[in-house]
Structures are given as structure tokens and as C-alpha cells.
């Protein structure tokens, strides 16, 4: 079985209060408090705060230098961007000019080709019309010969006598010329 606990919050008999709370020690505590405060104040004002101030000043200076450098690089990048945009606009302008020139050259070449082909077609058409006219004349000449033979065969069959060639020509003379 475990032993019962004896811890309590009461002051044991025969013992005094906690020493810092005893009034007889107050004056010495105030003296040490004042000495500690003055010592810490001097230490902080002469050593720690100047170091912190120099660190903050160096940091502010570094930040300002970095900001100046950043502004410089920003200006350079903006200048480079402006130059890039200008060169891009110039390149687009040149490309548009080249495209227009090429388009005009192609249109001129197409027009020339169209004229040449049209001329060739007219020439072929004239040749074809001449060929058709010659073929028609030949065919019409053959028609007269065929008509004369047919008329001779019909007359011979109807009257039993072959007509003379000059009679056939006289008969067909008006009909063959049209």
C-alpha cells in the first residue's frame, strides 16, 4: 500500500514567509532593482542599441541600393522592351510590304499568263474555224458530186436513160450553191 501524501500549501510550523515577501528585505531589493535597471539601461543604450541601429541603417542602405539597382534594371528592361516592340513593328511592316509586293508580282504574272493563254485560245479558235470552213467546203463539194450521182441514178431508174453530165450540172447548178 502506498504512503499518503503530505504535501500541502500551508507554511509549516516554525518557518517564516517567503523571503522576498518579507518587508525587512524591501530596501535592499529596491537598491538592487535600481542598480540592475541602471546597468541594463547603460548596457542597452551604449552597446546593444547602437549595434541594432547600425544593423538597421546598413539594412536600410542595402535595401535602398537594391531598390536603385532594381529601378536601373527595370529602366533597362523597359528600354529593351521598347526597342523589341519597335523592331517587331518594323519587321511586321517589312513583312507586309514584302507580302504586298509578292502579291502584286503574282497578280501581274497571273495577268500575263491569262493574256498569253487567251491569245493562244483565240489563235486555236481561229485555226479551228478555218479548219471547219475548209471541211465544210470539202463536204459541200462532195455533196454536189453525191447529189449528181443520186440524181443520175434516179433519172435513169425513172426514164431508163442515163442523163448527160451537162444536163445534171444545169439541173443541180442552182441547188448546189447555197
C-alpha positions in Angstrom: 0.0 0.0 0.0 1.3 3.5 -0.8 2.2 6.1 1.7 -0.2 9.0 2.0 1.0 12.3 0.5 1.9 15.0 2.9 2.3 18.0 0.6 0.2 21.0 1.4 0.1 24.7 0.6 0.3 25.8 4.2 3.5 27.2 5.7 4.9 24.5 8.1 5.1 25.4 11.7 8.2 27.3 12.8 9.1 28.5 9.3 8.7 32.1 8.1 7.2 33.6 4.9 9.0 33.5 1.5 12.0 35.9 1.9 11.2 38.3 -1.0 7.8 38.9 0.5 9.2 39.9 3.9 9.2 43.7 4.5 12.6 43.8 6.1 14.2 43.0 2.7 12.4 45.7 0.7 15.1 48.4 0.9 17.9 46.1 -0.4 15.6 44.8 -3.1 14.9 48.3 -4.3 18.6 49.1 -4.4 19.4 46.0 -6.4 16.4 46.7 -8.7 17.7 50.3 -9.3 21.3 49.1 -9.9 20.1 46.4 -12.3 17.9 48.8 -14.1 20.6 51.4 -14.5 23.2 48.8 -15.5 20.9 47.3 -18.1 19.9 50.8 -19.3 23.5 51.8 -19.8 24.4 48.4 -21.4 21.4 48.7 -23.8 22.0 52.4 -24.7 25.8 52.1 -25.1 26.2 48.6 -26.6 23.0 46.9 -27.8 21.0 49.7 -29.3 23.9 51.3 -31.3 24.6 47.8 -32.8 20.9 47.4 -33.6 20.8 50.9 -35.0 23.9 50.3 -37.2 22.4 47.0 -38.4 19.1 48.7 -39.3 20.9 51.5 -41.0 23.0 49.0 -43.0 19.9 47.1 -43.9 18.1 50.3 -45.0 21.1 51.3 -47.1 21.3 47.8 -48.7 17.5 47.9 -49.4 17.9 51.4 -51.0 20.8 50.1 -53.1 18.8 47.1 -54.1 15.9 49.3 -55.0 18.1 51.6 -57.0 19.6 48.6 -58.8 16.1 47.2 -59.4 15.0 50.6 -60.8 18.0 50.6 -63.1 17.3 47.1 -64.4 13.6 48.0 -64.8 14.5 51.0 -66.9 16.9 48.9 -69.0 14.3 46.2 -69.4 11.7 48.8 -70.4 14.1 50.3 -72.9 14.9 46.8 -74.3 11.1 46.1 -74.4 10.5 49.3 -76.3 13.3 48.5 -78.7 11.9 45.0 -79.2 8.4 46.3 -79.9 9.8 48.8 -82.3 11.8 46.2 -84.1 8.8 43.9 -84.1 6.7 46.6 -85.6 9.4 47.3 -88.2 9.6 43.6 -89.1 5.8 43.4 -89.4 5.9 46.5 -91.7 8.6 45.0 -93.8 6.8 41.6 -94.0 3.6 43.4 -95.0 5.5 45.3 -97.7 7.1 42.1 -99.0 3.7 40.3 -99.0 2.1 43.2 -100.9 5.0 43.2 -103.4 4.8 39.4 -103.8 1.0 39.6 -104.2 1.4 42.3 -106.9 4.1 40.3 -108.7 1.9 37.2 -108.6 -1.1 39.2 -109.9 1.0 40.6 -112.7 2.3 37.1 -113.6 -1.2 35.7 -113.5 -2.5 38.5 -115.7 0.3 37.9 -118.2 -0.4 34.2 -118.2 -4.1 34.8 -118.7 -3.4 37.1 -121.6 -1.0 34.6 -123.2 -3.5 31.7 -122.7 -6.3 33.9 -124.1 -4.2 34.8 -127.1 -3.4 31.1 -127.7 -7.0 30.2 -127.3 -8.1 32.8 -129.9 -5.4 31.6 -132.2 -6.6 28.0 -131.8 -10.2 29.1 -132.2 -9.3 30.9 -135.5 -7.4 27.8 -136.7 -10.4 25.6 -135.7 -12.8 27.9 -137.6 -10.6 27.8 -140.7 -10.5 24.0 -140.4 -14.2 23.8 -140.0 -14.7 26.2 -143.0 -12.4 24.1 -145.2 -14.1 20.8 -144.0 -17.5 22.4 -144.8 -16.3 23.4 -148.3 -15.0 20.0 -148.9 -18.2 18.4 -147.6 -20.3 20.7 -149.7 -18.2 19.8 -152.8 -18.8 16.2 -152.1 -22.5 16.8 -151.6 -22.7 18.1 -155.2 -21.0 15.1 -156.5 -23.2 12.8 -154.4 -26.3 14.7 -155.4 -25.3 14.4 -159.1 -24.8 10.7 -158.8 -28.0 10.3 -156.9 -29.9 12.4 -159.5 -28.4 10.4 -162.3 -29.4 7.1 -160.7 -33.0 8.4 -160.1 -33.4 9.7 -163.6 -32.0 6.5 -165.0 -34.4 4.5 -163.0 -37.4 6.6 -163.8 -36.9 7.1 -167.5 -34.4 4.3 -168.2 -31.9 6.6 -169.8 -28.7 8.0 -168.2 -28.7 11.8 -168.3 -25.8 13.7 -169.7 -23.3 15.3 -167.3 -24.1 18.9 -168.6 -27.8 18.3 -168.1 -27.2 17.2 -164.5 -25.0 20.2 -163.9 -27.7 22.6 -165.2 -30.3 20.9 -163.1 -28.2 20.9 -159.9 -26.5 24.2 -160.6 -29.0 26.3 -158.6 -29.4 23.8 -155.8 -25.8 23.1 -155.1 -24.8 26.7 -154.5 -26.1 28.0 -151.2 
